[in-house]
């Protein structure tokens, strides 16, 4: 980090915070604070929805995911465009018809207070954890690579977000997310083209794709029906669809973005914009990760991208073993460079040499073996070490290969993304707590000013809670997976409640409440026995299926319970 990088980073972040607080100060009432006065145009709705989902985890973990596992993760998003259409046709018109502040307010109108409170509590629990992770993800990477104190980083990011979210509510979130998306996409585009520029001079983009393909990084679609395989066309189009439907349709951090639209049509257009752009955006971010992989076929690469692990080994009795592996990797890197250059030369003569292709695969397997052996040494040095380094790959490239100024810009990208998703989370948590829990259960009548102040107070409270979650967090296999796993555990049940509410008028409050409780408990059991207890990669069920199972359980059991209730009532009438 040079002085110029610090200037770029600090100026970018301060501009976003000050602009957001200044532009949106002085909310007059709860409607202004939560719904932004219903003044948001469709393109801001679309950008805000995209920025809410595109957290720092997206820009840290996704390139690393592609570096290690290729483009297959994009299948996770295949169900999203379909979900956007369903939400536009059903969810948005109903929310606007009932003039709700939060999604869960609708559930009391359709069922009862218990069902509304249950859905709100499930949301608060999972979104509270998720918001903490949106702070923790960039903080742990920045602290590990730059040597910054992790707790201090968590507090700084959290406080920056609290300032403008407390000041302007939804309007501040929407206004700042425009700037954040501009910073994010500018930084990613510049980085992508710089990677291409850094590749050998006679190497075309087509050549780079061939090298990635030879190493199994371009397997975009899998039609496998194996439930243990995490990302397939089928899990994306079903589990991914249900996750997107639940996240965008029932999660207040997203519902709040499009409820602030000027009209039903503006909200719908914003979501359609997200549906059209989200998959290409994720494809591009994954492709950037694949290009980083191609770049490291011609440049030195560490045994483990997490710099903390190198420090741990250097202080242990195993550093000699580690150094031996490093020398072997250096020699292997030289071999890779030579073979790849020969392969490019053949490609330039329109010949895809199968022998060189096999040699590339063999070298990649040798490198993977060296990395696995390095992980064993790291664990011997410290049993509590996190050997998975997917979240550090992209950051290693940024710090070691980008020019001055761009490092500061990419750090601003990562922190801006953290701020955008954290701000939406805090705003949604505060809105839900104030409207669905506090206001609904308060017996005495209070003024608009009182509820506005209460919502601001809950923004502060949830900001502190999110920072605390971030401070006590522990690194998982891959942060983007952790966020989606947490969502998948809870979203299916909540979505099932809403789907019954929208489409199955025969089901009443008692049946849906009982079925939701049963469904959520069942999902906890399935997650524990099919996913949690198995080591990474050995799960018996891809976590995306939890969304589908949870929603279906809630719907089917509610129908069975309602049928049982009707039958008993009929018997009583006959008697």
C-alpha angles and dihedrals in degrees: 000000000000126000090261090055091053091050092051092047097046096041092049094050096042091049091054094048097043094042092050094048094044097044095051107031121135110041106191099203146355092277091057093046098045103028099027089236089292090275101125116123119224097255091053089048089053094047092045092051090049093046092049091057096037097076126167086268088066093057096040103039104030097063089046090049090054092045091058104028107020132228098322093102089074087076086072087075099046093100094049100086091050090050090052091056093050092049092048093050099042117009102045098048091048094048090049093044092057093040093226127179092206135021092243092058087072091059093064090051089051100035123357145289093275093058092045091050093047093052091045092050093048088050094048092051098049096036091048089056092042093051090051088053092052087061095039097050099066092032095059093047094046092047093048096047102034097033093241119152109265096216092048090050091051091051095046094051092044094049093048089056095043091055098063098027090055090046102048110010117201094353090056091048092051095045095048094044090063089059093042094052090050091052092044098050094040091053094047094047093049090048093049094053091044090056090053089048091052093054118099112291097246092049119107127199087253090056090051090052090051091052091048090047092050088057094049094251096124099059093123102166129038120185092191115142093204106126090208091064107094102207121037136137089257097049090047096048093045111022091030090049093052092045091051091045090052096042098046096030104042108014107099092214086069101027088056090057096059098032084068090062119119092243144348089272094050091050091048093049090051092054093045088053088054091048092052097045105033099075094045089048093052090044089054093049091049090047088053088056090050090051089052087054091052090047091056091054085075101033137058115276130195123242088238124014094213104091092202090067092056090052091049093052093045089058093050137076089252097068091102091058090047092051090053090055091047091055090049090050091050090053091045090051090056091050090049091051092051095047093045092051090050089048091051091049089054091047090053086058089052093252121124098203109214093198093056089044090057090047090054091052091048092052091048090052090050090051091050089051091052090049092050090050089049090054090054090053092048090052091049089052092049122001090203095057119122103232097180106097103179092116092055101051099086093041091053089055093047095052098041104038112024120095125247114290094023091073088058090046093051091048087051088051092054095045092042090054089050091050094048096053093038091052092052090047094050092045091051094045092049093046093049094046093047099043105028101034112019104033095037093052097040109105099198123072114250134188127258088249090057093053091045090054090045091053091049090048091052089049088060093044094050090044090058092044091050090051090050091049088050092049094053096039123120126210114259128201091278125354096219089055092048092054092049093045091054089049093046092054093058108021098071094061094045091047091050090056092052095045091053089047093051102038112019109059093172093071115088135198102274094052096046094046094051093044091050092053091048092045094051093049090048091051090052089054094046092048092050098047100035102036118006101054094050123085117249113294095016099083116138093218133032108243093232089072090065089074092055094042094048094050094045093047091052093049098043096043092046089054092049092047092047091049089051091050092049091048093051091047090050091050090051091051091050091048 
